Amino acid sequence: MINTASTENKIRDSFTYQFPAIRGIQAGREYYVTMCPLKLIPKIFLFNENEIPPKLRAQRKLNRARIPQICNYMVNNPKNYIFSALTASIDGKVHFEPYGDKGPDNKVGTLIVSMTARFIINDGQHRRAAIEEALKKRPELGMDTISVVLFLDEGLKRSQQMFADLNKHAIKPTRSLGILYDNRDPLSQLVISLTDSVPIFKGLTDFEKTTISNRSSTMFTLSSIYQATRDLLKGSDENKDIFFDKEKIAVEYWSEVTKNIPEWENVIEKKVSPNELRRDFLHAHGVVLHALGILGNSLILTYPDTWKDQLQKLQQINWSRSNTVLWEGRAMIGGRISKATMNLILTSSLLKQIFGLPLTPEEERAEENYNKALQERINGV
């Protein structure tokens, strides 16, 4: 135990921090859980900064590109943001004064920490940095609190092991689940509504995964529908007359696409299974769905009154995976579906060319490189 009379007396003779805390035991070691006002977080919780070599740090290098996103999340949602607990180690003298000698009262009390002690962040350095930036924009958040789990520092090796253990079993939720549960994002809510109103999505959407297994009975993941619909509606702020009712446009577009891809209608009518479609056709894969979203944006902007008629050209496309002359190097690499960014660009640019639509500069560069590589293969270079 660290709470010896000598330790207690030394702390009482100095300036201290005092936290209401709950004492617990993990693996034979004491630790404490407390609540700390946000305004104190940047002042007392330190982080090993970037110039320290990785072998001498107990944390990953701070990725400053993440901080504005977390900061804006706090600033834009001051009434309903949420953070998980920070984890830190105390390098210095501490004393825990329980409220009682027995039972629950012996586990609840005041954690007294010398002001000469250091609080070192083990997990949550990006939240700490974002809190510091958010308080500059919204000082009133300073009285909010965040839970902090405090361990006693036992040296660099122990701190490094704590970081490894805290992150070893952490699993980030899938993008589809993130979309499903995001009530703040209007597009997420719009896309979820599409899964009830668009026949090819209704009952055929995987709401949890980002990839679909070969035998799955679903057609598309929620994340692939989100990405495709996001690019379908891109630029709507600059074209308010055309994209005034985003949900209406999205429902009409995806429903019209379905009418012009007979195999999709066969799935809806249960004449063929989604896994059979994925085996034989490219349009049953997320990369083509995304490309159709990009196509739709250009098509609606170019033909705002007749885009539905234009979609009949989809019926002329040979979507078969065996059609390698058309799709190899675009939606497929070596006969396998590729979701890489360049393959998406080449797939969407091909669709645009079939529809006689202008290409973006990025698509033009991709086409030049694609044709150059194709010519080299033909010449045996």
C-alpha positions as CSV (number, residue, x, y, z in Angstrom):
1,M,0.0,0.0,0.0
2,I,1.3,3.5,-0.7
3,N,-0.9,5.3,1.8
4,T,1.7,5.2,4.6
5,A,1.6,7.8,7.4
6,S,4.9,9.3,6.2
7,T,3.5,9.7,2.7
8,E,0.4,11.3,4.0
9,N,2.2,13.8,6.2
10,K,4.6,14.8,3.4
11,I,1.6,15.5,1.1
12,R,-0.3,17.4,3.7
13,D,2.8,19.7,4.2
14,S,2.7,20.6,0.5
15,F,0.3,22.1,-2.0
16,T,-2.0,19.5,-3.4
17,Y,-4.7,18.6,-5.9
18,Q,-7.8,17.0,-4.4
19,F,-10.1,14.9,-6.5
20,P,-13.3,13.1,-5.4
21,A,-12.5,9.5,-6.4
22,I,-13.4,5.9,-6.3
23,R,-10.7,3.4,-5.5
24,G,-10.4,0.1,-7.3
25,I,-8.1,-2.8,-7.7
26,Q,-6.8,-4.3,-11.0
27,A,-4.2,-7.0,-11.2
28,G,-3.3,-6.3,-7.5
29,R,-2.7,-2.6,-8.2
30,E,-4.7,0.3,-6.9
31,Y,-6.2,2.7,-9.4
32,Y,-8.7,5.6,-9.1
33,V,-11.6,7.0,-11.1
34,T,-12.4,10.7,-10.8
35,M,-14.2,13.5,-12.6
36,C,-12.1,16.4,-13.7
37,P,-13.3,19.8,-15.1
38,L,-12.3,20.3,-18.7
39,K,-10.5,23.6,-17.9
40,L,-8.0,21.6,-15.8
41,I,-7.3,19.0,-18.4
42,P,-4.7,21.0,-20.5
43,K,-3.1,22.3,-17.3
44,I,-2.4,19.2,-15.4
45,F,-2.4,16.3,-17.9
46,L,0.9,16.1,-19.8
47,F,1.7,14.3,-23.0
48,N,5.1,13.1,-24.2
49,E,5.6,15.4,-27.2
50,N,6.6,14.5,-30.7
51,E,10.3,15.2,-30.4
52,I,10.8,12.3,-28.0
53,P,11.9,9.1,-29.8
54,P,9.2,6.3,-30.0
55,K,11.2,4.0,-27.8
56,L,11.2,6.6,-25.0
57,R,7.5,7.5,-25.3
58,A,4.5,5.8,-23.8
59,Q,2.1,7.0,-26.5
60,R,1.8,7.2,-30.2
61,K,2.9,10.4,-31.9
62,L,0.2,13.1,-31.8
63,N,-1.6,13.4,-35.1
64,R,-2.5,17.1,-35.2
65,A,-4.7,16.6,-38.3
66,R,-7.2,14.8,-36.0
67,I,-7.5,17.7,-33.5
68,P,-9.7,20.2,-35.5
69,Q,-12.2,17.5,-36.2
70,I,-12.6,16.5,-32.6
71,C,-12.5,20.2,-31.5
72,N,-15.3,21.1,-34.0
73,Y,-17.3,18.2,-32.7
74,M,-17.3,19.7,-29.2
75,V,-17.8,23.3,-30.4
76,N,-20.7,22.5,-32.7
77,N,-22.4,20.2,-30.2
78,P,-22.0,21.9,-26.8
79,K,-25.2,20.4,-25.4
80,N,-24.8,16.8,-26.6
81,Y,-21.2,15.9,-27.2
82,I,-19.8,12.8,-25.4
83,F,-16.3,11.7,-24.6
84,S,-15.0,8.4,-23.1
85,A,-12.6,8.5,-20.1
86,L,-9.0,9.6,-20.3
87,T,-6.4,7.2,-18.9
88,A,-3.4,8.7,-17.1
89,S,-0.5,7.8,-14.8
90,I,0.5,9.8,-11.7
91,D,4.2,10.2,-11.3
92,G,4.5,11.5,-7.7
93,K,3.1,11.4,-4.2
94,V,-0.5,10.4,-3.7
95,H,-2.8,9.6,-0.8
96,F,-6.3,8.3,-0.8
97,E,-8.6,9.3,2.1
98,P,-11.7,7.1,2.2
99,Y,-14.9,8.3,3.7
100,G,-15.1,5.3,6.0
101,D,-13.1,2.3,7.2
102,K,-15.4,-0.4,6.0
103,G,-17.6,-1.5,3.1
104,P,-18.4,0.9,0.2
105,D,-17.2,3.9,2.2
106,N,-13.7,2.5,2.1
107,K,-13.7,2.7,-1.7
108,V,-15.0,6.2,-2.1
109,G,-13.1,9.3,-0.9
110,T,-10.7,12.0,-1.8
111,L,-7.5,11.4,-3.8
112,I,-4.8,13.8,-2.7
113,V,-2.0,14.4,-5.1
114,S,1.0,16.6,-4.6
115,M,1.3,19.5,-7.0
116,T,4.8,18.4,-7.9
117,A,3.4,15.2,-9.3
118,R,3.1,14.7,-13.1
119,F,0.0,13.4,-14.7
120,I,1.0,11.6,-17.9
121,I,-1.7,10.7,-20.5
122,N,-1.7,7.0,-21.5
123,D,-4.8,7.0,-23.6
124,G,-6.7,10.1,-24.9
125,Q,-4.0,12.5,-26.0
126,H,-6.0,13.6,-29.0
127,R,-9.1,14.3,-26.8
128,R,-6.9,16.3,-24.5
129,A,-5.4,18.4,-27.3
130,A,-8.9,18.9,-28.8
131,I,-10.3,20.0,-25.4
132,E,-7.6,22.6,-25.1
133,E,-8.5,24.0,-28.5
134,A,-12.2,23.9,-27.9
135,L,-11.9,25.9,-24.7
136,K,-10.4,28.7,-26.7
137,K,-13.5,28.9,-28.8
138,R,-16.1,28.0,-26.1
139,P,-14.6,28.8,-22.6
140,E,-18.0,28.0,-21.0
141,L,-17.2,24.3,-21.6
142,G,-14.5,24.6,-19.0
143,M,-16.9,23.6,-16.2
144,D,-18.0,20.4,-18.0
145,T,-16.3,17.3,-16.6
146,I,-14.7,14.2,-18.1
147,S,-14.0,11.0,-16.3
148,V,-10.4,10.1,-15.8
149,V,-8.9,6.7,-14.8
150,L,-5.7,7.3,-12.8
151,F,-3.0,4.7,-12.3
152,L,0.2,5.0,-10.3
153,D,3.3,5.5,-12.5
154,E,5.7,2.6,-12.4
155,G,8.1,3.7,-15.0
156,L,8.4,3.8,-18.8
157,K,8.1,0.1,-19.5
158,R,4.9,-0.2,-17.5
159,S,3.4,2.9,-19.2
160,Q,4.3,1.5,-22.6
161,Q,2.7,-1.8,-21.7
162,M,-0.4,0.0,-20.5
163,F,-0.7,1.7,-23.9
164,A,-0.3,-1.6,-25.8
165,D,-2.9,-3.3,-23.5
166,L,-5.4,-0.5,-23.8
167,N,-5.3,-0.6,-27.6
168,K,-4.7,-4.3,-28.3
169,H,-8.4,-5.2,-28.2
170,A,-9.9,-2.0,-29.4
171,I,-12.0,-2.4,-32.5
172,K,-13.3,0.5,-34.4
173,P,-17.0,0.2,-35.3
174,T,-17.6,-0.4,-39.0
175,R,-18.4,2.6,-41.2
176,S,-21.9,1.2,-41.8
177,L,-22.7,1.1,-38.1
178,G,-21.3,4.6,-37.7
179,I,-23.7,5.9,-40.4
180,L,-26.6,3.9,-38.9
181,Y,-26.2,5.5,-35.4
182,D,-25.2,9.0,-36.5
183,N,-28.3,11.1,-35.8
184,R,-26.4,14.4,-36.3
185,D,-25.5,13.8,-40.0
186,P,-28.5,14.7,-42.2
187,L,-27.1,12.6,-45.1
188,S,-26.9,9.5,-42.8
189,Q,-30.6,10.0,-41.9
190,L,-31.4,10.5,-45.6
191,V,-29.6,7.3,-46.6
192,I,-31.3,5.3,-43.9
193,S,-34.6,6.4,-45.2
194,L,-33.6,5.3,-48.7
195,T,-33.3,1.7,-47.4
196,D,-37.0,1.8,-46.8
197,S,-38.1,3.6,-49.9
198,V,-35.9,2.3,-52.7
199,P,-36.8,-1.3,-53.8
200,I,-33.2,-2.4,-54.5
201,F,-32.1,-1.3,-51.0
202,K,-35.2,-2.3,-49.0
203,G,-34.5,-5.6,-47.2
204,L,-31.3,-5.9,-49.2
205,T,-29.0,-3.6,-47.2
206,D,-26.3,-4.8,-44.7
207,F,-26.4,-2.2,-41.9
208,E,-23.4,-3.5,-40.0
209,K,-20.6,-4.6,-42.4
210,T,-18.5,-2.6,-44.9
211,T,-17.9,-5.6,-47.1
212,I,-20.4,-8.3,-48.2
213,S,-19.5,-12.0,-48.1
214,N,-20.0,-14.1,-51.1
215,R,-23.0,-15.9,-49.7
216,S,-24.7,-12.9,-48.2
217,S,-28.4,-12.4,-49.0
218,T,-27.9,-8.6,-49.1
219,M,-27.0,-6.5,-52.1
220,F,-25.2,-3.5,-50.7
221,T,-23.8,-2.2,-47.5
222,L,-25.1,0.9,-45.9
223,S,-21.7,2.6,-46.2
224,S,-21.6,1.9,-50.0
225,I,-25.1,3.4,-50.4
226,Y,-24.0,6.4,-48.3
227,Q,-20.9,7.0,-50.4
228,A,-22.8,6.7,-53.7
229,T,-25.6,9.0,-52.6
230,R,-23.2,11.5,-51.2
231,D,-21.5,11.9,-54.6
232,L,-24.9,11.8,-56.3
233,L,-25.9,14.9,-54.4
234,K,-22.5,16.6,-54.4
235,G,-22.6,20.3,-55.3
236,S,-26.2,20.6,-54.2
237,D,-25.4,23.8,-52.3
238,E,-24.3,25.4,-55.6
239,N,-27.3,24.0,-57.5
240,K,-30.2,24.5,-55.1
241,D,-32.8,24.7,-57.8
242,I,-31.9,21.2,-59.1
243,F,-31.2,19.6,-55.7
244,F,-33.8,21.4,-53.7
245,D,-35.3,18.2,-52.3
246,K,-32.3,15.9,-51.9
247,E,-34.3,12.9,-50.7
248,K,-36.8,13.1,-53.5
249,I,-33.9,13.3,-56.1
250,A,-32.1,10.3,-54.4
251,V,-35.2,8.1,-54.3
252,E,-36.1,8.9,-57.9
253,Y,-32.6,8.4,-59.2
254,W,-31.9,5.0,-57.5
255,S,-35.4,3.8,-58.4
256,E,-34.9,4.8,-62.0
257,V,-31.5,3.1,-62.2
258,T,-33.2,0.0,-60.9
259,K,-35.7,0.0,-63.7
260,N,-32.8,0.1,-66.2
261,I,-30.8,-2.8,-64.7
262,P,-33.0,-5.9,-65.3
263,E,-30.9,-8.0,-63.0
264,W,-31.6,-5.7,-60.1
265,E,-35.3,-6.2,-60.7
266,N,-34.8,-9.9,-60.8
267,V,-33.3,-9.7,-57.3
268,I,-36.3,-7.7,-56.0
269,E,-38.7,-10.2,-57.4
270,K,-36.5,-13.0,-55.9
271,K,-35.9,-14.6,-59.3
272,V,-32.2,-14.6,-58.6
273,S,-30.2,-14.3,-55.4
274,P,-27.8,-11.4,-54.6
275,N,-24.9,-13.8,-54.2
276,E,-25.5,-15.1,-57.7
277,L,-25.6,-11.6,-59.0
278,R,-22.3,-10.7,-57.3
279,R,-20.7,-13.8,-58.9
280,D,-21.7,-12.8,-62.4
281,F,-22.2,-9.1,-62.6
282,L,-20.3,-5.9,-61.7
283,H,-23.3,-3.8,-60.9
284,A,-23.9,-5.9,-57.8
285,H,-20.7,-4.5,-56.2
286,G,-20.2,-1.3,-54.2
287,V,-17.6,0.2,-56.6
288,V,-20.1,0.3,-59.4
289,L,-22.9,1.6,-57.2
290,H,-20.5,4.4,-56.2
291,A,-19.7,5.1,-59.8
292,L,-23.4,5.2,-60.6
293,G,-23.8,7.9,-58.0
294,I,-21.0,9.9,-59.6
295,L,-22.6,9.4,-63.0
296,G,-26.0,10.5,-61.6
297,N,-24.6,13.8,-60.3
298,S,-23.2,14.7,-63.7
299,L,-26.3,13.4,-65.6
300,I,-28.8,15.4,-63.5
301,L,-26.8,18.6,-63.7
302,T,-26.4,18.2,-67.5
303,Y,-29.9,17.1,-68.2
304,P,-32.0,18.4,-65.4
305,D,-35.3,17.8,-67.2
306,T,-34.5,14.6,-69.2
307,W,-32.1,12.6,-67.0
308,K,-34.6,9.8,-66.5
309,D,-34.8,9.2,-70.3
310,Q,-31.0,9.3,-70.5
311,L,-30.7,6.4,-68.0
312,Q,-32.1,4.0,-70.6
313,K,-28.5,3.8,-71.9
314,L,-27.7,1.6,-68.8
315,Q,-29.6,-1.2,-70.6
316,Q,-27.0,-1.2,-73.4
317,I,-24.0,-1.8,-71.0
318,N,-22.6,-5.4,-70.7
319,W,-22.2,-5.6,-66.9
320,S,-20.9,-9.2,-67.0
321,R,-17.7,-9.8,-65.1
322,S,-16.6,-12.0,-68.1
323,N,-16.5,-8.8,-70.2
324,T,-12.9,-8.2,-69.3
325,V,-12.2,-6.0,-72.4
326,L,-14.5,-3.4,-70.9
327,W,-13.9,-3.8,-67.2
328,E,-10.4,-5.1,-66.7
329,G,-8.2,-2.3,-65.3
330,R,-11.3,-0.3,-64.3
331,A,-13.7,-2.1,-61.9
332,M,-11.5,-5.2,-61.9
333,I,-7.8,-6.0,-61.5
334,G,-6.8,-9.5,-62.5
335,G,-10.5,-10.5,-62.6
336,R,-11.1,-9.4,-59.0
337,I,-13.3,-6.5,-58.0
338,S,-11.2,-3.5,-56.9
339,K,-12.6,-0.7,-54.7
340,A,-9.4,1.4,-55.0
341,T,-9.8,5.1,-55.7
342,M,-8.3,4.9,-59.1
343,N,-10.5,2.0,-60.1
344,L,-13.6,4.0,-59.0
345,I,-12.4,7.0,-61.1
346,L,-11.8,4.8,-64.1
347,T,-15.2,3.1,-63.7
348,S,-17.1,6.4,-63.3
349,S,-15.3,8.0,-66.2
350,L,-16.2,5.0,-68.5
351,L,-19.9,5.4,-67.6
352,K,-19.6,9.2,-68.3
353,Q,-18.1,8.5,-71.7
354,I,-20.9,6.0,-72.5
355,F,-23.4,8.8,-71.7
356,G,-21.5,11.5,-73.5
357,L,-20.8,13.5,-70.3
358,P,-17.7,15.7,-69.8
359,L,-14.9,14.3,-67.6
360,T,-13.3,16.1,-64.7
361,P,-9.6,17.0,-65.0
362,E,-8.9,14.1,-62.6
363,E,-10.8,11.7,-64.7
364,E,-9.1,12.9,-67.9
365,R,-5.7,12.3,-66.4
366,A,-6.8,8.8,-65.2
367,E,-8.0,8.0,-68.7
368,E,-4.7,9.2,-70.3
369,N,-2.7,6.9,-67.9
370,Y,-5.1,4.0,-68.5
371,N,-4.9,4.3,-72.3
372,K,-1.1,4.6,-72.2
373,A,-0.8,1.5,-70.0
374,L,-3.2,-0.4,-72.3
375,Q,-1.2,0.5,-75.4
376,E,2.0,-0.6,-73.7
377,R,0.4,-4.0,-72.9
378,I,-0.8,-4.3,-76.5
379,N,2.7,-3.5,-77.8
380,G,4.3,-5.9,-75.4
381,V,6.3,-3.2,-73.6
